[in-house]
Amino acid sequence: MGRLHNRRHELFAQALADGKSRCDALVAAGYPFHRGNQNRLAKSPEIISRVDEIRRERAGIIDLRHLDRTRIL
């Protein structure tokens, strides 16, 4: 799928993937706080699939600091 065309929607999806609440993600994306908008935007199929995609990409990244180095060598 790749990045969303709307920059604010992309920032909102990234913030949700980071584990922020819907309210915090909405504000981080540059929107003014509004209780209804955060829920409507979070239920958008494009946002849901983008958050899933970001989380899958991040799950595939290996943090070498946490690996047992004796197993690698």
N, C-alpha and C positions, 0 to 999 in steps of 0.2 A: 504494500500500500504506500509506504513512504510518508513523507511529511504532509501535513494537511495544508491546503491552500491558504486558509485563513490563519494568519500569524497568531492571533489571540487564541484561536481554538487549539493550535499546536502547543502553545505555552500552557494552556489549561490542561491538556492531555499529559504533558510532561510533568506538570506539578502533581497531578493525580497519580501518575506512575511512581513519583518520588515518595508517595505515601501521605501527601498533604490532604487535609479535609477538603470537601467541595468548596466551602467558604474561602479557605485560604488559597486554594487553587484559582478561584475566580478572581480574587484580588491580585494574586501574583501574575495573572494574565493581563492585568491592566483594566479590568472591568470594575465599575463601582459595585459595592455590595448590594445584593438584592436576593432575598431568600428564594424566590421562585425561579430566577434565572439559573442559579447554580444547579438545581435539580433537573431542570429541563435540558440544560446543556450536557450534564453528566449522563443523561439517558439517551443522548444522540447516538445512533449506530456508528457514525464515523468516529466519534470520540471513544466509544467503547472498544472498537477494533484497534484504534491507534494506541490506546493505553495497553491493551493486550500485546500488541506488537513491540512496544517499548520494553515491557516487562520480559518478554521472551528474549529480546536482544541482550538485555542486561543479565539475564540468567545464564547466557552462554559465555559471558566474559569471565575469565578465570582470574582471581586475585592471587598472584604468586606469593604474596606475603603470608597467606594462610595455608599454603601447601606444605606438606612434609617434604623437605628438600632431599632427604635420603631416598625417598621413593622415586624422585625424578632422576637422580644420578644413578 
